[in-house]
Amino acid sequence: MRASSFSPARESRLAQLRGLVEDRGNVPLADAARLLAVSAMTIRRDLAHPGATLACHGAHIVSRLPAPGESYTLDAENERHLANKRRASRHAAGLVRAGDSLFIDCGTTMPHLAAALPPDVPLDVVCYSMNVASILCRRPKTQVMLLGGLYQSSSATFFCEEAIAYLARLGIDKAFISAGGVHPERGASCSNFSEVPVKQAAIARAAMSVLVVDDSKLGGLKPALFAGLDQFSRIIVGGSPERRWRTRLKSAPLDIVT
């Protein structure tokens, strides 16, 4: 009898890889192998399996482009997440007032928040992501403080211990935090361990800490836990999550933006 081609271990790895690619857009093969504790060759074999929605190009894992005639369901799903990230970001930006001192996290949602900030108002903004800084630096009345250190290509961020110490000395009115997973019991998590001390320092220093995510993150759990949900002043979710999340995410005021 021919053995089934289904492998729970492979399916688990592919699910984790899809989560990483959704968070970052693309993932270096070496980083993926390290995070999943397998060899790069194992990941290449997983991606070569029929039905995989990811591919490896130039030593980076990316979403596989559909062949002619294939369904565009994955593209539609990604577009849905993009729209919900923008909805959550615009709602979060509505909390900002002229003269605020802000911290803006990294990730695929935060550039939308940076772009949605009220125009022509004076702001002081601390960030550590190239993607966010490139948007903020075009705002004439925004003073940008980019935390330095070693560049992390997987997340387009910088990290060093001195930057954490600098952040710990700042006064922050509002910290906008991203997450790759929001679990009602375990808390907020991300995929990059280097982000954890930065997020934690920002949450600790901020008068108001705001978690900003799209609804695909609800129930998710990434490798690096960084905060309990009760540490946030407010949780903003873009999309149309199931009603049960209104009661499960009860540690902080919840704004659902549809």
Buried (B, 14 or more C-beta within 10 A) or exposed (E): EEEEEEEEEBEEBBEBBBBBBBBBBBBBBEBBBEBBEBEBEBBEEBBEEEEBBBEBEEEBBBBBEEEEEEEEEBEEEBEBBBEBBBBBBBBBBBBBEEEBBBBBBBBBBBBBBBBBBEEEBEBBBBBBBBBBBBBBBEBEEBEBBBBEBEEBEBBBBBBBEEBBEBBEEBEBBBBBBBBBBBBBEBBBBBBBEBBBBBBBBBBBBBEBBBBBBBBBBBBBBBBBBBBBBEBBBBBBBBBEBEEEBEEBBEBBEBBBBE
